[in-house]
Amino acid sequence: MVIAAVLVSLMSAAAVLYMSSVDAWIMVSHLGDYISPSLSAEARIELRAETIKHVVEIIDGYLLATVLLIFALGLYELFISKIDVAEDNEGASKILIINTLDDLKNRLAKVILMILIVRYFEHALNMKFDTPLDLLYFAGGIALLGLALYLTHSHGDNKKEH
């Protein structure tokens, strides 16, 4: 049963990677329009805003694929077999070395937090700041994101010390 979850997660990760890569290719192919001398200043500003929005969406897709890969490989390592390449190779990332379910949850939580941060800034691109209070709310959101990042990193440091 676990192998089915691993395989479906790997296929989903491959699908999201493919979609994000296609989106990235299409976005890059449209950048030739940005240099066009016939493009007005307003149209150039609009194209720039759309391009930045697409970049954020592409990053979001790659992060989601990363979550799916970590989940699939973590399940594999926990319930089926250790990934020897990840443990033996000094150049390999230690993110794939998962010993407990808590390790898997912590790694997934950190990547999901990054997805939430990217989504926050994706929404920030479309925000209109009509009052100073709107700007204050936005700044508060950034402060809370910073606090969340700090807490995840400080939690990881404390765990290494014990």
C-alpha contacts under 8 A as a table, 3 or more apart, distances in Angstrom:
res1	aa1	res2	aa2	distance
1	M	4	A	5.33
1	M	5	A	6.82
2	V	5	A	5.12
2	V	6	V	6.26
2	V	75	L	7.25
2	V	76	Y	7.67
2	V	79	F	7.25
2	V	80	I	7.92
3	I	6	V	4.94
3	I	7	L	6.08
3	I	76	Y	7.27
3	I	80	I	7.76
4	A	7	L	5.15
4	A	8	V	6.03
5	A	8	V	5.22
5	A	9	S	5.96
5	A	72	A	7.15
6	V	9	S	5.19
6	V	10	L	6.14
6	V	71	F	7.80
6	V	72	A	4.52
6	V	73	L	7.03
6	V	75	L	6.53
6	V	76	Y	6.40
7	L	10	L	5.08
7	L	11	M	6.14
7	L	72	A	7.31
8	V	11	M	5.07
8	V	12	S	6.01
9	S	12	S	5.01
9	S	13	A	6.03
9	S	68	L	5.59
9	S	69	L	6.85
9	S	71	F	7.26
9	S	72	A	5.40
10	L	13	A	5.02
10	L	14	A	6.16
10	L	68	L	6.76
10	L	69	L	6.05
10	L	72	A	6.04
11	M	14	A	5.02
11	M	15	A	6.15
12	S	15	A	4.99
12	S	16	V	6.17
12	S	65	A	7.57
12	S	68	L	7.07
13	A	16	V	5.17
13	A	17	L	6.04
13	A	64	L	7.65
13	A	65	A	4.49
13	A	66	T	7.17
13	A	68	L	5.31
13	A	69	L	5.97
14	A	17	L	5.05
14	A	18	Y	6.04
14	A	65	A	7.21
15	A	18	Y	5.07
15	A	19	M	6.18
16	V	19	M	5.08
16	V	20	S	6.03
16	V	61	G	6.28
16	V	62	Y	7.20
16	V	64	L	7.39
16	V	65	A	5.61
17	L	20	S	5.17
17	L	21	S	5.99
17	L	61	G	7.00
17	L	62	Y	6.07
17	L	65	A	5.89
18	Y	21	S	5.12
18	Y	22	V	6.13
19	M	22	V	5.14
19	M	23	D	6.14
19	M	61	G	7.87
20	S	23	D	4.98
20	S	24	A	6.09
20	S	58	I	5.32
20	S	59	I	7.93
20	S	61	G	5.54
20	S	62	Y	6.42
21	S	24	A	4.94
21	S	25	W	6.14
21	S	58	I	7.69
22	V	25	W	5.05
22	V	26	I	6.16
23	D	26	I	5.16
23	D	27	M	6.06
23	D	54	H	7.90
23	D	58	I	6.74
24	A	27	M	5.07
24	A	28	V	6.15
24	A	55	V	7.47
24	A	58	I	6.46
25	W	28	V	5.19
25	W	29	S	6.15
26	I	29	S	5.04
26	I	30	H	6.36
27	M	30	H	5.27
27	M	31	L	6.64
27	M	51	T	6.93
27	M	54	H	7.13
28	V	31	L	5.25
28	V	32	G	7.83
29	S	32	G	6.43
30	H	33	D	5.76
30	H	34	Y	7.61
31	L	34	Y	5.26
31	L	35	I	7.51
32	G	35	I	5.85
32	G	36	S	7.10
33	D	36	S	5.25
33	D	39	L	7.84
34	Y	39	L	7.36
34	Y	44	R	6.36
34	Y	47	L	7.07
34	Y	48	R	7.84
35	I	39	L	7.81
36	S	39	L	5.60
37	P	40	S	7.87
39	L	43	A	6.11
39	L	44	R	6.21
40	S	43	A	5.16
40	S	44	R	6.09
41	A	44	R	5.00
41	A	45	I	6.22
42	E	45	I	5.12
42	E	46	E	6.24
43	A	46	E	4.99
43	A	47	L	6.04
44	R	47	L	5.03
44	R	48	R	6.06
45	I	48	R	5.07
45	I	49	A	6.23
46	E	49	A	5.12
46	E	50	E	6.19
47	L	50	E	5.09
47	L	51	T	6.02
48	R	51	T	5.05
48	R	52	I	6.21
49	A	52	I	5.22
49	A	53	K	6.21
50	E	53	K	4.99
50	E	54	H	6.18
51	T	54	H	5.03
51	T	55	V	6.18
52	I	55	V	5.02
52	I	56	V	6.32
53	K	56	V	5.23
53	K	57	E	6.33
53	K	122	E	6.58
53	K	125	L	7.32
54	H	57	E	4.96
54	H	58	I	6.08
55	V	58	I	5.05
55	V	59	I	6.21
56	V	59	I	5.12
56	V	60	D	6.15
56	V	118	V	6.70
56	V	119	R	7.93
56	V	122	E	6.24
57	E	60	D	4.95
57	E	61	G	6.25
57	E	122	E	7.57
58	I	61	G	5.03
58	I	62	Y	6.32
59	I	62	Y	5.14
59	I	63	L	6.15
59	I	118	V	7.66
60	D	63	L	5.12
60	D	64	L	6.19
60	D	115	I	5.95
60	D	118	V	6.42
60	D	119	R	7.32
61	G	64	L	5.09
61	G	65	A	6.24
62	Y	65	A	5.03
62	Y	66	T	6.19
63	L	66	T	4.90
63	L	67	V	6.32
63	L	111	V	6.88
63	L	112	I	7.92
63	L	114	M	7.60
63	L	115	I	6.26
64	L	67	V	5.06
64	L	68	L	6.38
64	L	112	I	7.83
64	L	115	I	7.19
65	A	68	L	5.08
65	A	69	L	6.17
66	T	69	L	5.03
66	T	70	I	6.08
66	T	111	V	7.61
67	V	70	I	5.22
67	V	71	F	6.02
67	V	108	L	6.05
67	V	111	V	6.32
67	V	112	I	7.12
68	L	71	F	5.05
68	L	72	A	6.05
69	L	72	A	5.12
69	L	73	L	6.00
70	I	73	L	5.28
70	I	74	G	5.66
70	I	95	I	7.95
70	I	96	L	6.94
70	I	104	L	7.75
70	I	107	R	7.66
70	I	108	L	6.99
71	F	74	G	5.07
71	F	75	L	6.07
71	F	104	L	7.14
71	F	108	L	7.09
72	A	75	L	5.29
72	A	76	Y	6.20
73	L	76	Y	4.91
73	L	77	E	6.06
73	L	96	L	6.95
74	G	77	E	5.11
74	G	78	L	6.03
74	G	96	L	6.77
74	G	97	I	7.85
74	G	98	I	6.03
74	G	104	L	5.99
75	L	78	L	5.13
75	L	79	F	5.88
75	L	80	I	7.53
76	Y	79	F	5.59
76	Y	80	I	5.07
76	Y	81	S	6.18
76	Y	82	K	7.44
77	E	80	I	5.85
77	E	81	S	5.04
77	E	82	K	4.58
77	E	83	I	6.06
77	E	97	I	7.83
77	E	98	I	6.65
77	E	99	N	7.79
78	L	81	S	6.87
78	L	82	K	7.20
78	L	98	I	6.89
78	L	99	N	6.60
78	L	100	T	6.81
78	L	101	L	7.38
83	I	86	A	5.67
83	I	87	E	6.82
83	I	96	L	7.85
83	I	97	I	7.62
84	D	87	E	5.20
84	D	88	D	5.97
85	V	88	D	5.33
85	V	89	N	5.76
85	V	92	A	7.62
86	A	89	N	5.83
86	A	92	A	5.60
86	A	93	S	6.79
86	A	94	K	6.74
86	A	96	L	6.28
86	A	97	I	6.45
87	E	90	E	7.71
87	E	92	A	7.79
87	E	94	K	7.55
87	E	97	I	6.61
89	N	92	A	5.34
90	E	93	S	7.99
93	S	96	L	6.55
94	K	97	I	5.37
95	I	98	I	7.42
95	I	107	R	7.31
98	I	101	L	7.68
98	I	103	D	5.61
98	I	104	L	6.09
99	N	103	D	6.41
100	T	103	D	5.21
100	T	104	L	6.69
101	L	104	L	5.09
101	L	105	K	6.21
102	D	105	K	4.95
102	D	106	N	6.02
103	D	106	N	5.18
103	D	107	R	6.24
104	L	107	R	5.30
104	L	108	L	6.14
105	K	108	L	5.13
105	K	109	A	5.91
106	N	109	A	5.04
106	N	110	K	6.30
107	R	110	K	5.35
107	R	111	V	6.56
108	L	111	V	5.28
108	L	112	I	6.02
109	A	112	I	5.02
109	A	113	L	6.01
110	K	113	L	5.06
110	K	114	M	6.43
110	K	152	T	7.07
111	V	114	M	5.00
111	V	115	I	6.36
112	I	115	I	4.92
112	I	116	L	6.26
113	L	116	L	5.02
113	L	117	I	6.24
113	L	149	L	7.89
114	M	117	I	5.00
114	M	118	V	6.20
115	I	118	V	5.10
115	I	119	R	6.12
116	L	119	R	4.97
116	L	120	Y	6.07
117	I	120	Y	5.03
117	I	121	F	6.39
117	I	145	L	6.90
118	V	121	F	5.27
118	V	122	E	6.08
119	R	122	E	4.81
119	R	123	H	6.24
120	Y	123	H	5.26
120	Y	124	A	6.13
121	F	124	A	4.61
121	F	125	L	6.34
122	E	125	L	5.46
122	E	126	N	7.40
123	H	126	N	5.50
123	H	127	M	6.47
124	A	127	M	4.99
124	A	138	F	8.00
129	F	132	P	7.19
129	F	134	D	5.40
129	F	135	L	5.88
130	D	134	D	6.62
131	T	134	D	5.36
131	T	135	L	6.92
132	P	135	L	5.13
132	P	136	L	6.22
133	L	136	L	4.83
133	L	137	Y	6.16
134	D	137	Y	5.12
134	D	138	F	6.29
135	L	138	F	5.02
135	L	139	A	6.17
136	L	139	A	5.02
136	L	140	G	6.07
137	Y	140	G	4.96
137	Y	141	G	6.21
138	F	141	G	5.07
138	F	142	I	6.40
139	A	142	I	5.06
139	A	143	A	6.19
140	G	143	A	4.96
140	G	144	L	6.16
141	G	144	L	5.08
141	G	145	L	6.20
142	I	145	L	5.04
142	I	146	G	6.18
143	A	146	G	5.04
143	A	147	L	6.18
144	L	147	L	4.94
144	L	148	A	6.12
145	L	148	A	5.03
145	L	149	L	6.24
146	G	149	L	5.12
146	G	150	Y	6.11
147	L	150	Y	4.98
147	L	151	L	6.06
148	A	151	L	5.14
148	A	152	T	6.20
149	L	152	T	5.21
149	L	153	H	6.23
150	Y	153	H	5.24
150	Y	154	S	5.97
151	L	154	S	5.07
151	L	155	H	5.88
152	T	155	H	5.15
152	T	156	G	6.29
153	H	156	G	5.07
153	H	157	D	6.28
154	S	157	D	5.04
154	S	158	N	6.22
155	H	158	N	5.26
155	H	159	K	6.23
156	G	159	K	5.12
156	G	160	K	6.42
157	D	160	K	5.21
157	D	161	E	6.50
158	N	161	E	5.21
158	N	162	H	6.67
159	K	162	H	5.55
